[in-house]
Amino acid sequence: MDPSRRLPRVSAEDLLEIVRRLVTAKGPHHQAIKAAVDALLCLPGVRFYIQAFEQKQINAFATHASRYFSLYNPHGNIEIAHTQRYSHKTGKSELCVLATRYLPVGMDLMDLTGSMADLTDDEDRELKGTDLRNSSGGMRKDFSVIHSRQMKKNHLFLGPARFVNHDCDNNCELLRKGKLITFRVIKPIGPGEEVTAHYGDSYFGRNNRRCLCETCEKAGIGG
């Protein structure tokens, strides 16, 4: 989210090889994920990046990486896909979450997890700002901010769970399990259908009048 921040330089082919081994691994998926995380931490660029970290930070880094590796479970319930729904506003292809099988009501999507970071009021206002490329559209800079009705404040969403997009007629609800964030299915979701959440009643302007979700599009309202 901060393009000026220095990130570890790692070969894309090296990363792809780790994912290939993860996808084709035999045995329990959690063991394959652990092996993938260990391999990631051994890459020279990553080793250099975390060399100044305390062990607690390295463990948090590894946990965060494992959440992304969990998405590559060939027998999982969801997959990450591209969507052009927001491209005319953001100027780029965005991501969405699709079900790979029937997801019944009450199911917890434990292969789609993340965490939340508290935002100060100043940080919240900054992330609510509009994209200067689309000054007339009033779109937010960053869709990683989500409203917690339970805590009545906005948080920065981290991890692959942040790829769940908003819909005014959402089929999932945010579920907090300690520090872990995931989603619970509240309406049946068929294979190939998008997994959606509700970001808040005024996330896209007052009464979500600039919302770009499929429900608003079908109703002929919103952005």
C-alpha positions as CSV (number, residue, x, y, z in Angstrom):
1,M,0.0,0.0,0.0
2,D,3.1,2.3,0.3
3,P,4.9,2.2,-3.0
4,S,7.9,4.0,-1.5
5,R,8.6,1.2,1.0
6,R,11.5,-1.0,0.3
7,L,10.6,-4.6,-0.2
8,P,12.8,-7.7,-0.5
9,R,14.0,-8.5,-4.0
10,V,13.1,-12.1,-4.7
11,S,13.0,-14.0,-8.0
12,A,9.4,-14.6,-9.2
13,E,10.5,-18.0,-10.5
14,D,11.7,-19.0,-7.0
15,L,8.4,-18.0,-5.5
16,L,6.5,-19.9,-8.2
17,E,8.6,-23.0,-7.5
18,I,7.6,-22.9,-3.8
19,V,3.9,-22.6,-4.8
20,R,4.3,-25.5,-7.3
21,R,5.7,-27.8,-4.6
22,L,2.9,-26.7,-2.3
23,V,0.2,-27.5,-4.8
24,T,1.6,-30.9,-5.7
25,A,2.6,-32.0,-2.2
26,K,1.3,-35.2,-0.8
27,G,0.0,-35.5,2.7
28,P,-1.7,-33.0,5.0
29,H,-2.0,-29.5,3.5
30,H,-0.9,-27.8,6.8
31,Q,2.4,-29.6,6.6
32,A,2.9,-28.5,3.0
33,I,2.1,-24.9,4.0
34,K,4.8,-25.1,6.8
35,A,7.3,-26.3,4.3
36,A,6.4,-23.5,1.9
37,V,6.8,-20.9,4.7
38,D,10.2,-22.4,5.7
39,A,11.3,-22.3,2.0
40,L,10.2,-18.6,1.8
41,L,12.2,-17.7,4.8
42,C,15.3,-19.3,3.3
43,L,15.2,-17.2,0.2
44,P,18.2,-14.7,0.2
45,G,16.1,-11.6,-0.3
46,V,13.7,-12.6,2.5
47,R,16.5,-13.6,4.8
48,F,18.1,-10.2,4.3
49,Y,14.7,-8.4,4.8
50,I,14.0,-10.1,8.2
51,Q,17.5,-10.2,9.6
52,A,16.9,-7.2,11.9
53,F,13.5,-8.6,13.1
54,E,13.0,-9.9,16.5
55,Q,11.8,-13.5,16.7
56,K,8.3,-12.4,17.5
57,Q,8.2,-10.3,14.3
58,I,9.6,-13.3,12.3
59,N,6.9,-15.5,13.7
60,A,4.2,-12.9,12.8
61,F,5.7,-12.6,9.3
62,A,5.6,-16.4,8.9
63,T,2.0,-16.6,10.1
64,H,1.0,-13.9,7.7
65,A,2.7,-15.7,4.8
66,S,1.0,-19.0,5.7
67,R,-2.4,-17.3,5.3
68,Y,-1.5,-16.5,1.7
69,F,-0.1,-20.0,1.0
70,S,-3.4,-21.4,2.3
71,L,-5.1,-20.0,-0.8
72,Y,-3.3,-22.6,-2.9
73,N,-5.1,-25.6,-1.5
74,P,-6.2,-27.6,-4.5
75,H,-9.1,-29.0,-2.4
76,G,-10.0,-25.7,-0.8
77,N,-13.4,-23.9,-0.9
78,I,-12.3,-20.7,-2.5
79,E,-10.0,-19.2,-5.1
80,I,-8.8,-15.7,-5.9
81,A,-9.7,-14.3,-9.3
82,H,-9.6,-11.1,-11.2
83,T,-12.6,-8.8,-11.6
84,Q,-13.0,-5.8,-13.9
85,R,-16.0,-4.5,-11.9
86,Y,-14.0,-1.5,-10.5
87,S,-11.5,-1.0,-13.3
88,H,-13.2,2.1,-14.8
89,K,-12.7,3.8,-11.4
90,T,-9.4,2.3,-10.2
91,G,-7.7,2.1,-13.6
92,K,-6.6,-1.5,-13.0
93,S,-7.8,-5.1,-12.6
94,E,-8.9,-5.9,-9.1
95,L,-9.2,-9.1,-7.2
96,C,-12.2,-11.0,-5.9
97,V,-12.9,-14.3,-4.1
98,L,-14.9,-17.1,-5.8
99,A,-16.4,-20.2,-4.4
100,T,-15.0,-23.5,-5.9
101,R,-17.8,-25.6,-4.5
102,Y,-21.2,-25.2,-2.8
103,L,-20.8,-23.3,0.5
104,P,-23.8,-23.8,2.9
105,V,-25.1,-21.3,5.4
106,G,-23.2,-21.3,8.7
107,M,-19.9,-22.5,7.2
108,D,-16.7,-20.7,8.4
109,L,-14.3,-20.0,5.6
110,M,-11.1,-21.0,7.4
111,D,-9.0,-21.1,4.3
112,L,-9.7,-17.3,3.9
113,T,-8.2,-15.6,6.8
114,G,-6.6,-12.3,7.8
115,S,-6.1,-9.9,10.7
116,M,-7.1,-6.4,11.6
117,A,-4.9,-3.4,12.6
118,D,-6.4,-0.5,14.5
119,L,-6.4,2.8,12.7
120,T,-5.9,6.3,14.2
121,D,-8.4,8.9,13.2
122,D,-5.8,10.5,10.9
123,E,-5.0,7.2,9.2
124,D,-8.6,6.5,8.7
125,R,-9.2,9.9,7.1
126,E,-6.1,9.4,4.9
127,L,-7.4,6.0,3.6
128,K,-10.8,7.4,3.1
129,G,-9.4,10.0,0.7
130,T,-10.3,9.9,-3.0
131,D,-8.1,8.7,-5.7
132,L,-6.7,11.8,-7.5
133,R,-6.9,10.0,-10.9
134,N,-10.6,9.8,-10.4
135,S,-11.3,13.1,-8.6
136,S,-14.9,13.2,-9.9
137,G,-15.7,9.7,-8.9
138,G,-15.2,10.0,-5.1
139,M,-13.7,6.5,-4.8
140,R,-11.7,5.6,-1.8
141,K,-7.9,5.2,-2.1
142,D,-7.8,1.9,-0.5
143,F,-10.4,-0.9,-0.1
144,S,-8.5,-2.6,2.7
145,V,-10.4,-0.5,5.3
146,I,-13.5,-2.3,6.7
147,H,-16.0,-1.2,9.3
148,S,-16.5,-3.3,12.4
149,R,-20.1,-3.0,13.6
150,Q,-19.2,-4.7,16.8
151,M,-16.4,-2.2,17.7
152,K,-18.0,0.7,15.8
153,K,-14.9,1.8,14.1
154,N,-12.8,1.2,11.0
155,H,-9.8,-1.1,10.8
156,L,-7.1,-1.9,8.2
157,F,-7.7,-5.3,6.9
158,L,-4.6,-7.4,6.3
159,G,-4.2,-10.8,4.7
160,P,-6.0,-12.6,1.9
161,A,-9.4,-12.1,3.6
162,R,-9.1,-8.5,2.3
163,F,-9.9,-9.7,-1.2
164,V,-13.5,-10.2,-0.2
165,N,-15.4,-7.4,-2.0
166,H,-18.5,-5.5,-0.8
167,D,-22.0,-6.2,-1.9
168,C,-25.1,-4.5,-0.5
169,D,-26.8,-8.0,-0.5
170,N,-23.8,-9.8,0.9
171,N,-23.6,-13.6,1.4
172,C,-21.0,-13.6,4.2
173,E,-20.4,-11.8,7.5
174,L,-17.2,-10.9,9.2
175,L,-16.2,-13.4,11.9
176,R,-13.6,-12.6,14.5
177,K,-11.9,-15.5,16.3
178,G,-9.4,-13.9,18.7
179,K,-6.9,-12.1,16.5
180,L,-7.9,-14.1,13.5
181,I,-10.5,-12.7,11.0
182,T,-12.5,-14.8,8.6
183,F,-16.0,-15.0,7.2
184,R,-19.2,-17.0,7.9
185,V,-21.6,-17.9,5.1
186,I,-25.1,-16.3,5.7
187,K,-26.6,-17.2,2.3
188,P,-25.9,-20.3,0.2
189,I,-23.1,-19.7,-2.3
190,G,-22.8,-21.8,-5.5
191,P,-19.6,-22.8,-7.3
192,G,-18.2,-19.9,-9.3
193,E,-20.2,-17.3,-7.3
194,E,-18.4,-14.4,-5.6
195,V,-18.0,-14.4,-1.9
196,T,-19.0,-10.9,-0.6
197,A,-19.2,-9.0,2.7
198,H,-20.8,-5.7,3.8
199,Y,-18.3,-2.9,4.3
200,G,-20.8,-0.5,6.0
201,D,-23.9,1.5,5.1
202,S,-21.9,4.6,4.1
203,Y,-18.6,3.2,3.0
204,F,-19.2,4.4,-0.6
205,G,-20.7,7.8,0.2
206,R,-23.8,8.5,2.1
207,N,-26.2,5.5,1.9
208,N,-23.6,4.0,-0.4
209,R,-24.8,6.1,-3.3
210,R,-21.5,5.5,-5.2
211,C,-21.5,1.8,-4.6
212,L,-20.3,-0.4,-7.6
213,C,-21.6,-3.8,-6.3
214,E,-23.5,-6.2,-8.5
215,T,-26.7,-5.8,-6.4
216,C,-26.7,-2.0,-7.0
217,E,-26.0,-2.5,-10.7
218,K,-28.9,-4.8,-11.2
219,A,-31.1,-2.4,-9.3
220,G,-30.0,0.5,-11.5
221,I,-28.7,2.5,-8.5
222,G,-25.3,3.4,-7.0
223,G,-22.2,4.3,-9.0
